Each structure stands twice: as C-alpha cells, then as structure tokens.
Amino acid sequence: MKSLLLFLVGTIGIFLSIPSISFADCGHVCNKNAGRFKCPVVEKDGYAVHMDLYTHKSIYQGETFCDNVPDPGQATIVVDLINAKAKTTPVSVKLFSENNKLIQSLPPKAYPGGTISVPAYLERGKYRLEVVMQDKGAQQVSFDFPFVVAIKPWSYYVTQSKAGILLLAMGLVTVLSMSLSRLDWVLRR
C-alpha cells in the first residue's frame, strides 16, 4: 500500500511539473531556423517572404504572432520581402476570411524597402494572407500564410489551464489506482 501511495504521489508530481506549451509567440508552429525572425521565412522560386502579425491590444504590445492570434481586434500584418529579387518585383497582397471573402487588398507595386504593412480588423475565425509576386514574365509566384484568430486547439485548454492539468492528473490517478487495486486483489487470492 505504501508503494502504491508513493507511485500516485510521484505520478501527480510528474504531471504537474510538465512545462505547458506556449501559444503566445509563434502560435504552435515556429521555425527555429528563421534567424532574426520568430515566424517562418518561406522560400519559393528565388523569392523569400516572411509574415508577422501584431495586435494593437496593450497586453500584447511588441509580441509577434505567426499563425495563432489569441484575441480579435485591430491588427497590423507585416510582410517582409527578404531578398533583393522580392524587393524589386511588383507584389500584391490580399487578405481573405474563412469563406474566401476578400477583407483587404493592396494592388501590385514594388516595395524597395522590403516591408509591406496591412492594417485590418480581425474577428474570431480563420484567415489566409496571399502574397503574389507579379514576375516580369507571365508567371506569378504565390505565397499563402494561413492563420487563426481566437481559435485555440483542444490541447491548449488541457495544458494551459490549471483545471485542465488537475483534471487530467486526477483521471490518470483514478485509472491507475483502480488498476493497481484490482491487481493487488488478484495477487492476494
């Protein structure tokens, strides 16, 4: 019985000490090789493009989001054109909501400074930012950056809330204690 109690206490301790997953910075997909950028740099056909999203809420000032924005509200989407080829090519930018409804659009033009700012009010939902390089030939190179606003995966609620962690630990302890008590009962017969 003493070993069972030690096992249960140890199990609870392990579950409570597991670090929780953070969605505050890059959502749940970060590119660790992005260099100075927190969000992924996407490369295609000689172009390199990067997207960051900043909200105007005071509690998130200075924080960068990639694909999972915690709250709806006024935001600025910043597209960085990384290489010289991208900076000299005309670029169009379009922001779409879940059902492919056009929210914001910037006509094709070159951005020699390499930065494009797209202000938008983002409601709760799924979005897609489309960045299209209007190559000098007939070819267009398109970059898609999907992201969500105020939609968290189910695992967030389990790992981020104390109640979720406690509920998970209690459920595991209950299952383990029932299994061990049954095993103890079988061994005593």
Secondary structure by P-SEA (a helix, b strand, c coil): caaaaaaaaaaaaaaaacbbbbcccccccccccccccccbbbbcccbbbbbbbbbccccccccccccccccccbbbbbbbbccccccccbbbbbbbccccccccccccccccccbbbbbbbcccbbbbbbbbccccccbbbbbbbbbccccccaaaaacccaaaaaaaaaaaaaaaaaaaaaaaaaaac
